[in-house]
Amino acid sequence: MTNTPIQQATDTTAMPPATNPAIDEDLLRRLADAHGVGTAFYGWDGLQHDVSPTTLIQVLGALGVAAHSDEQIEAALADAEVAPWRRMLPPAVVVQEGTTAAVHVHVRDGSPARLTISLEDGTELAAVQQEDWAPPRDVDGVPTGRATFEVPAGLPLGWHSLTAESDGVTATAALAVVPASLQTAAGLEERRGWGLATQLYSVRSKRSWGIGDFADLADLASLAGARGADYVLVNPLHAADPVPPIQASPYSPSTRRFFNPLYIRVESIPELAYVKPRKRATVDRLLDHVHALNKDAERLDRDQIFAAKLAALELLHTVKLSPARQRAFEEFCRESGPGLDDFALWCAIREDRSPDDPFWQDTAATLGSPKVESMRQALADRIGFHRWLQWICDEQLESAQVAAKRSGMRLGVVHDLAVGADLSSADAWTLRSSFAPGVSVGAPPDMYNQLGQNWNQPPWHPVRLAEAGYAPLRAMLSTVLRHAGGIRVDHILGLFRLWWVPAGNSARDGAYVRYDHEALIGILALEAHRAGAVVIGEDLGVFEPWVRDYLAARGILGTSILWFEYDGDSPLPPERYRTQALASVNTHDLPPTAGYLAGDHVELRSQLGLLERSVAEERAEHEASLDKMMGLLRERGLLPADGKVLGEEQVIEALHRLLALAPSVLLGVALVDAVGERRVQNQPGTTSEVYPNWQVPLADDHGRAVLIDDLDANPRFNSLLAAVDEAVRG
């Protein structure tokens, strides 16, 4: 017997969304609450907003709960109450180290039960049954009793399993013992650190193929490390589409587990040395075709670059691996397991099918189906190519981390984890059973996105993810952290709740759905502990006050942005910033500091129709905010007290020196601020048709392309980094 519900939830997303006027709304809200769906929320305006009944019905439908009539709602409420009793074991158990946990085993009333704990190392322990009598219940006509067992406090950290047995029937469940508090950032409390933050694709060198790559990352880390930096934080490096055209946004990937071959440095692949002269000449011609793009300061051309790289990589893949290299490749594939095989299969199929091809929604074309397994055999060569690409990515990421640590960095490369993958992504297809259908993730309206946001990403289904033993989450985290000193979790509040937007709704018409944050944060901490990595949670936006305290108690660093830290109407004094946080002047969703000081974002948002107030009102508010910040800088002696106007470079250094007065254990310096770039990388609420989101190459204050080769002698770069290093080391 597998540990699944006796009665599976029904996909009700095809039902009409209209609200029956006769529905008892109080009853509907009770049902929503029973399934973790928020019926109201506090917006950025500080006011409470009720979620409409129509939206509640739609979100419940995505959870597999029908709620189109009072009869359906009453039946669903009764079903929610009895649902745990339909399982022999809970779908998964996550317990903090040093604590006990009670596990309920449901069996036929009067039958004996046993619970065995199997540890990662093969050790088996018999769980002790507790005195915790509960009256039996009739479950679908079967008298069902509950036996309670204790998971003891002394179990080691790691992934274990539970096996229940009664009358010859067995069930299994994942057991994760996770850190009570992640300790990987403890050393930073003794000596603070700082680092660079950058969008890797925008940072090129003379050796690049028109876009930043893994070798550029190694070089940038070495330059920053030599100047005292402890880390370099990069954008998500998740894989995009396997062929052009590819999604520009690194926050809308095809998978969050594997990496983007666009970042491969072709010349760093050892097999290039053994390519026959004619093929080597082809590789050289492909490089020549895109090499001039390194000097283009206007817009990156991912599609042209990726097409050239893929052609070169295809040639290198034909070179026979040496015995040692072959064994290394095979070991990588073995460690990556079926997840790599399935992703490579998706890539092979996706090469010849568009994202909107009906194939992806065909119920007969799912993983494990005869149709797909026959394709797996027919596409074996292409699958092998995509597995090889991931191995090359892994090798070059490892080299970048080695270079970073060798330069003196304590953390090295810090990866960024996107909130989710695209609706037409590999994850959406290969992990379909763990996602909720008919909805996407977004955000309600806020000060900077007054129409709300829809990120077009499917959310984890809370119950189905647990039923999978959290394996998809675990595999993703362990892969991203494989060669990393840290991870920034974008919108970490999504591990507590996510804003679900039903298909066809505006981003405003959504609802928050709660997640088991104890489990999700615990698993994040466990995988970071195993990797020895620091975790930084991007905890900006609207959230419940206790969330930040909870994250701090679990050893997760928060995020403080200078422009967002306020005490009433005044900038928060830096001494009152959080200790357990990464503090920086700006973020990638704001213009670089030079542009922000000039108010570029107000004009841009006005041009794009993203304002609900007049330009004059927005600019007046922005100028008032700047005046207060400049006043604080003068008060601290970081700007002339007489109000003398200095250049933007001096103001930017002053802002970073102010930030260094904070006790925050990590300080971030945006590379764009170090070279004078003014253009924002991403304007939320827009598409690439109206603004070149995620396509802006690194440039200086004169709009000239800045290459890594230029940084060593760049006065502005060296001055800001030296100022920050001096201020942090104090």
ZIKA-V205156 format. One record per residue. N is the residue number from 1. RES is the residue in one letter. D_FIRST is the distance of its C-alpha to the first C-alpha in Angstrom with 1 decimal. Layout:
# ZIKA-V205156
{{N | RES | D_FIRST} {N | RES | D_FIRST}}
This chain:
# ZIKA-V205156
{{1 | M | 0.0} {2 | T | 3.8} {3 | N | 6.5} {4 | T | 8.4} {5 | P | 10.6} {6 | I | 10.3} {7 | Q | 13.8} {8 | Q | 14.7} {9 | A | 18.3} {10 | T | 21.0} {11 | D | 23.6} {12 | T | 26.8} {13 | T | 29.2} {14 | A | 30.9} {15 | M | 32.1} {16 | P | 35.7} {17 | P | 36.3} {18 | A | 39.3} {19 | T | 39.3} {20 | N | 39.9} {21 | P | 43.0} {22 | A | 41.8} {23 | I | 38.7} {24 | D | 38.8} {25 | E | 38.9} {26 | D | 38.2} {27 | L | 35.0} {28 | L | 34.1} {29 | R | 34.8} {30 | R | 32.7} {31 | L | 29.7} {32 | A | 30.6} {33 | D | 30.8} {34 | A | 27.4} {35 | H | 26.0} {36 | G | 28.3} {37 | V | 30.8} {38 | G | 34.4} {39 | T | 36.8} {40 | A | 39.8} {41 | F | 40.9} {42 | Y | 44.1} {43 | G | 45.7} {44 | W | 48.1} {45 | D | 50.9} {46 | G | 49.7} {47 | L | 49.1} {48 | Q | 46.1} {49 | H | 44.8} {50 | D | 42.6} {51 | V | 39.9} {52 | S | 40.6} {53 | P | 38.5} {54 | T | 38.1} {55 | T | 36.7} {56 | L | 34.3} {57 | I | 33.0} {58 | Q | 32.7} {59 | V | 30.8} {60 | L | 28.4} {61 | G | 27.9} {62 | A | 27.0} {63 | L | 24.3} {64 | G | 22.9} {65 | V | 24.7} {66 | A | 27.2} {67 | A | 30.4} {68 | H | 33.2} {69 | S | 34.2} {70 | D | 34.3} {71 | E | 31.9} {72 | Q | 29.3} {73 | I | 29.9} {74 | E | 29.6} {75 | A | 26.3} {76 | A | 25.0} {77 | L | 26.3} {78 | A | 24.5} {79 | D | 21.2} {80 | A | 21.8} {81 | E | 22.4} {82 | V | 19.2} {83 | A | 16.9} {84 | P | 16.0} {85 | W | 15.1} {86 | R | 12.4} {87 | R | 10.4} {88 | M | 9.3} {89 | L | 11.1} {90 | P | 13.7} {91 | P | 13.2} {92 | A | 15.7} {93 | V | 18.4} {94 | V | 21.9} {95 | V | 24.5} {96 | Q | 28.1} {97 | E | 29.5} {98 | G | 31.3} {99 | T | 29.4} {100 | T | 26.7} {101 | A | 23.7} {102 | A | 21.9} {103 | V | 18.1} {104 | H | 16.8} {105 | V | 13.7} {106 | H | 13.0} {107 | V | 12.2} {108 | R | 14.0} {109 | D | 17.6} {110 | G | 19.2} {111 | S | 16.2} {112 | P | 16.6} {113 | A | 14.6} {114 | R | 14.9} {115 | L | 14.8} {116 | T | 15.8} {117 | I | 17.6} {118 | S | 18.0} {119 | L | 21.2} {120 | E | 22.4} {121 | D | 24.7} {122 | G | 22.2} {123 | T | 23.1} {124 | E | 20.5} {125 | L | 21.3} {126 | A | 20.1} {127 | A | 20.1} {128 | V | 22.5} {129 | Q | 21.6} {130 | Q | 24.2} {131 | E | 26.3} {132 | D | 25.1} {133 | W | 24.8} {134 | A | 23.8} {135 | P | 24.2} {136 | P | 21.2} {137 | R | 20.6} {138 | D | 19.9} {139 | V | 17.0} {140 | D | 17.1} {141 | G | 18.6} {142 | V | 16.2} {143 | P | 18.1} {144 | T | 16.2} {145 | G | 17.5} {146 | R | 17.5} {147 | A | 17.9} {148 | T | 19.7} {149 | F | 19.8} {150 | E | 22.3} {151 | V | 22.1} {152 | P | 25.5} {153 | A | 28.4} {154 | G | 29.3} {155 | L | 26.5} {156 | P | 27.9} {157 | L | 27.8} {158 | G | 25.1} {159 | W | 21.6} {160 | H | 19.2} {161 | S | 15.6} {162 | L | 13.8} {163 | T | 11.1} {164 | A | 10.3} {165 | E | 9.9} {166 | S | 10.9} {167 | D | 11.6} {168 | G | 9.5} {169 | V | 6.2} {170 | T | 5.7} {171 | A | 5.8} {172 | T | 8.7} {173 | A | 11.8} {174 | A | 15.2} {175 | L | 18.1} {176 | A | 21.6} {177 | V | 24.7} {178 | V | 27.5} {179 | P | 31.3} {180 | A | 32.8} {181 | S | 35.8} {182 | L | 36.2} {183 | Q | 39.4} {184 | T | 40.1} {185 | A | 43.0} {186 | A | 44.6} {187 | G | 47.3} {188 | L | 48.4} {189 | E | 49.4} {190 | E | 51.9} {191 | R | 53.2} {192 | R | 52.5} {193 | G | 51.9} {194 | W | 52.6} {195 | G | 51.6} {196 | L | 52.0} {197 | A | 49.8} {198 | T | 50.0} {199 | Q | 48.6} {200 | L | 48.4} {201 | Y | 49.0} {202 | S | 52.3} {203 | V | 53.6} {204 | R | 55.3} {205 | S | 57.6} {206 | K | 60.1} {207 | R | 57.4} {208 | S | 54.9} {209 | W | 54.0} {210 | G | 55.0} {211 | I | 52.0} {212 | G | 50.9} {213 | D | 48.6} {214 | F | 46.9} {215 | A | 50.2} {216 | D | 51.9} {217 | L | 49.4} {218 | A | 50.3} {219 | D | 54.0} {220 | L | 53.7} {221 | A | 51.8} {222 | S | 54.5} {223 | L | 57.2} {224 | A | 55.7} {225 | G | 54.8} {226 | A | 58.4} {227 | R | 59.5} {228 | G | 57.3} {229 | A | 54.1} {230 | D | 50.8} {231 | Y | 48.5} {232 | V | 48.4} {233 | L | 46.0} {234 | V | 45.2} {235 | N | 43.7} {236 | P | 40.1} {237 | L | 40.1} {238 | H | 36.9} {239 | A | 37.0} {240 | A | 38.5} {241 | D | 38.6} {242 | P | 39.0} {243 | V | 42.3} {244 | P | 45.1} {245 | P | 45.5} {246 | I | 43.4} {247 | Q | 42.6} {248 | A | 45.2} {249 | S | 43.3} {250 | P | 41.4} {251 | Y | 39.5} {252 | S | 38.1} {253 | P | 36.4} {254 | S | 34.2} {255 | T | 31.8} {256 | R | 32.1} {257 | R | 30.6} {258 | F | 33.1} {259 | F | 36.9} {260 | N | 39.7} {261 | P | 41.7} {262 | L | 44.6} {263 | Y | 45.3} {264 | I | 45.6} {265 | R | 49.1} {266 | V | 49.8} {267 | E | 52.6} {268 | S | 50.3} {269 | I | 48.2} {270 | P | 49.5} {271 | E | 49.3} {272 | L | 52.1} {273 | A | 54.6} {274 | Y | 53.8} {275 | V | 53.9} {276 | K | 56.7} {277 | P | 59.9} {278 | R | 59.4} {279 | K | 55.9} {280 | R | 57.0} {281 | A | 59.8} {282 | T | 57.3} {283 | V | 55.3} {284 | D | 58.6} {285 | R | 59.5} {286 | L | 56.2} {287 | L | 56.8} {288 | D | 60.4} {289 | H | 59.2} {290 | V | 57.3} {291 | H | 59.2} {292 | A | 61.7} {293 | L | 58.9} {294 | N | 58.9} {295 | K | 62.1} {296 | D | 60.9} {297 | A | 60.8} {298 | E | 59.9} {299 | R | 56.5} {300 | L | 53.8} {301 | D | 53.0} {302 | R | 49.4} {303 | D | 49.1} {304 | Q | 52.2} {305 | I | 51.3} {306 | F | 47.7} {307 | A | 49.0} {308 | A | 51.5} {309 | K | 49.0} {310 | L | 46.4} {311 | A | 49.2} {312 | A | 50.2} {313 | L | 46.6} {314 | E | 46.1} {315 | L | 49.2} {316 | L | 48.0} {317 | H | 44.6} {318 | T | 46.5} {319 | V | 47.9} {320 | K | 46.3} {321 | L | 44.8} {322 | S | 46.3} {323 | P | 44.1} {324 | A | 43.6} {325 | R | 42.8} {326 | Q | 40.4} {327 | R | 38.5} {328 | A | 38.4} {329 | F | 37.1} {330 | E | 34.3} {331 | E | 33.4} {332 | F | 33.3} {333 | C | 31.0} {334 | R | 28.7} {335 | E | 28.6} {336 | S | 28.1} {337 | G | 25.0} {338 | P | 23.4} {339 | G | 24.8} {340 | L | 28.3} {341 | D | 27.5} {342 | D | 26.2} {343 | F | 29.2} {344 | A | 31.6} {345 | L | 30.2} {346 | W | 30.8} {347 | C | 34.3} {348 | A | 35.0} {349 | I | 34.1} {350 | R | 35.8} {351 | E | 39.0} {352 | D | 39.7} {353 | R | 38.2} {354 | S | 39.4} {355 | P | 37.2} {356 | D | 37.6} {357 | D | 36.8} {358 | P | 34.5} {359 | F | 32.3} {360 | W | 30.6} {361 | Q | 29.5} {362 | D | 28.5} {363 | T | 24.9} {364 | A | 25.2} {365 | A | 26.3} {366 | T | 23.4} {367 | L | 22.1} {368 | G | 20.2} {369 | S | 21.9} {370 | P | 24.2} {371 | K | 27.2} {372 | V | 26.6} {373 | E | 25.6} {374 | S | 28.8} {375 | M | 30.7} {376 | R | 29.3} {377 | Q | 30.9} {378 | A | 34.1} {379 | L | 34.5} {380 | A | 33.9} {381 | D | 37.4} {382 | R | 37.2} {383 | I | 33.8} {384 | G | 35.5} {385 | F | 38.4} {386 | H | 36.3} {387 | R | 34.4} {388 | W | 37.9} {389 | L | 39.1} {390 | Q | 36.5} {391 | W | 37.5} {392 | I | 41.1} {393 | C | 40.3} {394 | D | 38.5} {395 | E | 41.5} {396 | Q | 44.0} {397 | L | 42.2} {398 | E | 42.2} {399 | S | 45.9} {400 | A | 46.6} {401 | Q | 44.9} {402 | V | 46.9} {403 | A | 50.1} {404 | A | 49.4} {405 | K | 48.9} {406 | R | 51.9} {407 | S | 54.1} {408 | G | 53.5} {409 | M | 50.7} {410 | R | 48.5} {411 | L | 45.5} {412 | G | 46.3} {413 | V | 44.4} {414 | V | 42.5} {415 | H | 40.1} {416 | D | 39.5} {417 | L | 36.1} {418 | A | 36.2} {419 | V | 34.4} {420 | G | 32.4} {421 | A | 32.7} {422 | D | 34.5} {423 | L | 33.0} {424 | S | 33.6} {425 | S | 32.4} {426 | A | 30.2} {427 | D | 27.9} {428 | A | 27.7} {429 | W | 26.7} {430 | T | 24.4} {431 | L | 22.7} {432 | R | 22.9} {433 | S | 19.4} {434 | S | 20.5} {435 | F | 23.8} {436 | A | 25.1} {437 | P | 26.9} {438 | G | 30.4} {439 | V | 31.7} {440 | S | 33.4} {441 | V | 34.3} {442 | G | 37.9} {443 | A | 40.2} {444 | P | 42.4} {445 | P | 46.2} {446 | D | 47.9} {447 | M | 51.4} {448 | Y | 51.2} {449 | N | 48.9} {450 | Q | 50.3} {451 | L | 48.4} {452 | G | 45.0} {453 | Q | 42.9} {454 | N | 40.1} {455 | W | 38.7} {456 | N | 36.7} {457 | Q | 33.5} {458 | P | 30.0} {459 | P | 28.6} {460 | W | 25.2} {461 | H | 22.9} {462 | P | 22.4} {463 | V | 18.8} {464 | R | 17.6} {465 | L | 19.3} {466 | A | 17.5} {467 | E | 14.1} {468 | A | 15.3} {469 | G | 16.0} {470 | Y | 19.7} {471 | A | 19.7} {472 | P | 22.2} {473 | L | 24.5} {474 | R | 24.4} {475 | A | 25.2} {476 | M | 28.0} {477 | L | 29.6} {478 | S | 29.6} {479 | T | 31.2} {480 | V | 33.8} {481 | L | 34.7} {482 | R | 34.9} {483 | H | 38.7} {484 | A | 39.6} {485 | G | 41.4} {486 | G | 40.1} {487 | I | 38.3} {488 | R | 39.6} {489 | V | 36.9} {490 | D | 38.4} {491 | H | 37.9} {492 | I | 35.9} {493 | L | 35.9} {494 | G | 33.2} {495 | L | 30.8} {496 | F | 31.7} {497 | R | 32.2} {498 | L | 33.0} {499 | W | 35.3} {500 | W | 33.5} {501 | V | 35.9} {502 | P | 34.8} {503 | A | 35.9} {504 | G | 39.5} {505 | N | 40.4} {506 | S | 43.0} {507 | A | 41.9} {508 | R | 43.3} {509 | D | 41.0} {510 | G | 37.7} {511 | A | 35.8} {512 | Y | 34.3} {513 | V | 30.5} {514 | R | 29.5} {515 | Y | 27.0} {516 | D | 25.6} {517 | H | 28.6} {518 | E | 27.8} {519 | A | 24.8} {520 | L | 26.6} {521 | I | 29.8} {522 | G | 28.1} {523 | I | 26.4} {524 | L | 29.8} {525 | A | 31.6} {526 | L | 29.2} {527 | E | 29.8} {528 | A | 33.5} {529 | H | 33.8} {530 | R | 32.4} {531 | A | 34.9} {532 | G | 37.7} {533 | A | 38.2} {534 | V | 39.8} {535 | V | 38.1} {536 | I | 40.4} {537 | G | 39.1} {538 | E | 41.2} {539 | D | 41.3} {540 | L | 44.1} {541 | G | 44.3} {542 | V | 43.4} {543 | F | 41.1} {544 | E | 40.7} {545 | P | 43.0} {546 | W | 40.5} {547 | V | 38.5} {548 | R | 41.1} {549 | D | 41.3} {550 | Y | 37.6} {551 | L | 37.6} {552 | A | 40.6} {553 | A | 38.9} {554 | R | 36.0} {555 | G | 38.5} {556 | I | 38.3} {557 | L | 41.8} {558 | G | 42.9} {559 | T | 45.4} {560 | S | 48.9} {561 | I | 51.1} {562 | L | 54.8} {563 | W | 55.5} {564 | F | 52.7} {565 | E | 53.5} {566 | Y | 55.8} {567 | D | 57.1} {568 | G | 58.1} {569 | D | 60.6} {570 | S | 61.3} {571 | P | 59.6} {572 | L | 57.6} {573 | P | 59.6} {574 | P | 57.8} {575 | E | 57.9} {576 | R | 55.4} {577 | Y | 52.8} {578 | R | 49.5} {579 | T | 49.4} {580 | Q | 45.8} {581 | A | 46.3} {582 | L | 47.4} {583 | A | 50.6} {584 | S | 52.3} {585 | V | 55.0} {586 | N | 53.1} {587 | T | 49.9} {588 | H | 49.3} {589 | D | 49.2} {590 | L | 52.8} {591 | P | 55.8} {592 | P | 56.9} {593 | T | 59.2} {594 | A | 62.4} {595 | G | 61.2} {596 | Y | 60.0} {597 | L | 63.3} {598 | A | 65.0} {599 | G | 62.7} {600 | D | 61.5} {601 | H | 58.2} {602 | V | 60.1} {603 | E | 62.0} {604 | L | 59.0} {605 | R | 56.9} {606 | S | 59.9} {607 | Q | 60.4} {608 | L | 56.8} {609 | G | 56.9} {610 | L | 54.4} {611 | L | 56.7} {612 | E | 56.9} {613 | R | 60.1} {614 | S | 63.3} {615 | V | 63.9} {616 | A | 66.7} {617 | E | 64.4} {618 | E | 61.7} {619 | R | 64.4} {620 | A | 66.1} {621 | E | 62.9} {622 | H | 62.2} {623 | E | 65.8} {624 | A | 65.7} {625 | S | 62.5} {626 | L | 64.2} {627 | D | 67.3} {628 | K | 65.4} {629 | M | 63.7} {630 | M | 67.1} {631 | G | 68.5} {632 | L | 66.0} {633 | L | 66.7} {634 | R | 70.4} {635 | E | 69.9} {636 | R | 68.1} {637 | G | 70.9} {638 | L | 68.8} {639 | L | 71.0} {640 | P | 74.8} {641 | A | 75.7} {642 | D | 78.4} {643 | G | 75.9} {644 | K | 77.0} {645 | V | 74.8} {646 | L | 73.1} {647 | G | 71.3} {648 | E | 67.6} {649 | E | 67.0} {650 | Q | 68.5} {651 | V | 66.6} {652 | I | 63.3} {653 | E | 64.1} {654 | A | 65.0} {655 | L | 61.8} {656 | H | 59.9} {657 | R | 62.2} {658 | L | 61.5} {659 | L | 57.7} {660 | A | 58.2} {661 | L | 59.6} {662 | A | 56.1} {663 | P | 54.1} {664 | S | 51.0} {665 | V | 49.7} {666 | L | 49.5} {667 | L | 52.1} {668 | G | 51.6} {669 | V | 54.3} {670 | A | 53.8} {671 | L | 55.3} {672 | V | 56.8} {673 | D | 58.8} {674 | A | 60.1} {675 | V | 61.7} {676 | G | 62.7} {677 | E | 60.4} {678 | R | 60.5} {679 | R | 58.0} {680 | V | 54.6} {681 | Q | 51.7} {682 | N | 49.7} {683 | Q | 50.8} {684 | P | 47.9} {685 | G | 47.9} {686 | T | 49.4} {687 | T | 48.5} {688 | S | 50.0} {689 | E | 52.4} {690 | V | 54.2} {691 | Y | 53.8} {692 | P | 52.9} {693 | N | 49.9} {694 | W | 48.7} {695 | Q | 51.5} {696 | V | 54.3} {697 | P | 55.7} {698 | L | 57.0} {699 | A | 60.7} {700 | D | 63.5} {701 | D | 65.7} {702 | H | 67.8} {703 | G | 64.9} {704 | R | 65.1} {705 | A | 62.1} {706 | V | 61.2} {707 | L | 59.9} {708 | I | 58.4} {709 | D | 61.6} {710 | D | 63.7} {711 | L | 61.9} {712 | D | 63.5} {713 | A | 66.9} {714 | N | 66.0} {715 | P | 68.0} {716 | R | 65.9} {717 | F | 62.6} {718 | N | 64.2} {719 | S | 65.8} {720 | L | 62.7} {721 | L | 60.5} {722 | A | 63.3} {723 | A | 63.8} {724 | V | 60.1} {725 | D | 59.9} {726 | E | 63.1} {727 | A | 61.9} {728 | V | 58.4} {729 | R | 59.9} {730 | G | 62.6}}
